[in-house]
Amino acid sequence: MRAHVVVHGRVQGVSFRVLTGERARSRGLAGWIRNRPDGAVEAVFEGDDEAVESLVDWCGRGPAGAEVDSLEVSREAPRGEAGFAIR
């Protein structure tokens, strides 16, 4: 499974990318995460269905200090991502 997510709210400057990366790696997921110029965080998670869904759910809450206003999620065909990058 592959999920492309965009997280809106107060999600930059609260370790969102680092903590998401740690969670993705611990679940064996591939993909990437980055800050967007509009203040959102964008990510792609690819791997086991249950692990992807678990991380998507977590992104809807985020780490302590984050205030998630909305979460956009698109399901896509896997593209064979390798590793997880923080961009």
C-alpha positions as CSV (number, residue, x, y, z in Angstrom):
1,M,0.0,0.0,0.0
2,R,1.1,3.6,-0.6
3,A,-0.5,6.6,1.1
4,H,0.3,10.3,0.2
5,V,-0.6,12.6,3.1
6,V,-0.7,16.3,3.6
7,V,-1.0,17.5,7.2
8,H,-2.3,21.0,7.8
9,G,-2.1,23.0,11.1
10,R,0.8,23.9,13.4
11,V,2.9,21.0,12.3
12,Q,6.3,22.6,11.5
13,G,8.8,23.3,14.3
14,V,7.4,20.5,16.5
15,S,9.6,17.6,15.4
16,F,6.8,16.2,13.2
17,R,9.2,15.1,10.4
18,V,11.8,13.5,12.7
19,L,9.2,11.6,14.8
20,T,7.3,10.5,11.8
21,G,10.5,9.2,10.3
22,E,11.3,7.2,13.4
23,R,7.9,5.7,13.4
24,A,8.0,4.9,9.7
25,R,11.4,3.2,10.0
26,S,10.3,1.2,13.1
27,R,7.3,-0.1,11.1
28,G,9.5,-1.0,8.1
29,L,7.9,1.6,5.9
30,A,9.5,3.3,2.9
31,G,8.8,6.8,1.6
32,W,9.6,10.4,2.6
33,I,8.4,13.4,4.5
34,R,9.0,17.2,4.0
35,N,7.9,20.6,5.1
36,R,6.0,22.5,2.5
37,P,6.3,26.3,2.0
38,D,2.6,26.8,2.9
39,G,3.3,25.5,6.5
40,A,1.9,22.0,5.9
41,V,3.9,18.7,6.1
42,E,3.7,16.3,3.2
43,A,4.6,12.6,3.3
44,V,4.5,9.3,1.4
45,F,4.3,6.0,3.3
46,E,4.7,2.7,1.4
47,G,4.6,-0.8,2.8
48,D,2.4,-3.2,4.8
49,D,-1.3,-2.0,4.8
50,E,-1.7,-2.1,8.6
51,A,1.6,-0.3,9.2
52,V,0.7,2.4,6.6
53,E,-2.8,2.9,8.1
54,S,-1.3,3.1,11.6
55,L,1.1,5.9,10.6
56,V,-1.6,7.8,8.7
57,D,-3.8,7.7,11.8
58,W,-0.9,9.0,13.9
59,C,-0.4,11.8,11.5
60,G,-4.0,12.9,12.2
61,R,-2.8,13.6,15.8
62,G,0.9,14.3,15.4
63,P,3.4,14.6,18.2
64,A,3.0,16.6,21.4
65,G,3.0,20.3,20.5
66,A,1.4,19.8,17.1
67,E,-2.0,21.0,16.3
68,V,-3.4,19.1,13.3
69,D,-6.3,21.0,11.7
70,S,-6.8,18.6,8.8
71,L,-5.3,15.6,7.0
72,E,-5.5,14.9,3.3
73,V,-4.9,11.3,2.4
74,S,-4.7,9.8,-1.1
75,R,-4.2,6.1,-1.7
76,E,-1.9,5.3,-4.6
77,A,-0.3,2.3,-6.3
78,P,3.0,1.3,-4.7
79,R,6.0,2.6,-6.6
80,G,8.8,0.6,-5.0
81,E,10.1,3.2,-2.6
82,A,13.3,2.2,-0.7
83,G,14.2,3.5,2.7
84,F,12.6,6.5,4.4
85,A,13.9,10.0,3.8
86,I,13.4,13.3,5.7
87,R,13.6,16.0,3.1
